[in-house]
């Protein structure tokens, strides 16, 4: 069994390293930047491929991890893309966070070529990818899922089948609405502390040690970073904004039907426009700071 991986960025690179360790001599990688592909593949005895078509034709199982819908369609459906080169009977596993419509387009084209396609959206970031503790929410043919599960188990712990093609995307994007909304809610709560003079350290202790329902790992981990002025990216604000917009687009008239999500998107858009897109999505706090004219930093 030959395993290929397209997209060797922040998430793809540690995933390829884990696959190469689990399946020595059977892994290859491709990235749009050939220098990146060589840097990732060479130290782990994985083959660096020169094109999407080359890695597709040489893979029995092909992973992808790309940033957005149009890139996914280009990689799979474009000239010399996956669909043009991959052999019948192969399995493709896309770990990108994309919309279900893009996934269904790809899945249909691959099915016509005798290839099974799974949308295996990930929950987690670089730390979990490195440790092999990602969660995967998977859509597609259930038999293909069972085939993929042992391989996904080398990359993650919770691996959940969610239904037909696009179902994994649905679950991931709905999940992201909770994460994005919570980030904005935490920023506003911190802003209310600042605006009212409520002691932030006391409030932090109440939330993290009390018996109310406001506690979250995000609150516990991110508020101390905010207090230090540390908004270095664990997950970029611009990517959270992308995910929230994709979630909104899954429903007709999503902005009207789900106003809290629309407000969350508005705050993230303000952060992106203000130059915080490459910062951690907790930089929603910077938007609130600008609104109230106060800073959370000690």
Beta strands, then each sheet from edge to edge (+ up, - down):
strand 1: 3-6
strand 2: 27-30
strand 3: 47-48
strand 4: 61-64
strand 5: 91-94
strand 6: 116-123
strand 7: 134-139
strand 8: 156-163
sheet 1: 3+ 2+ 1+ 4+ 5+ 6+ 7- 8-
end
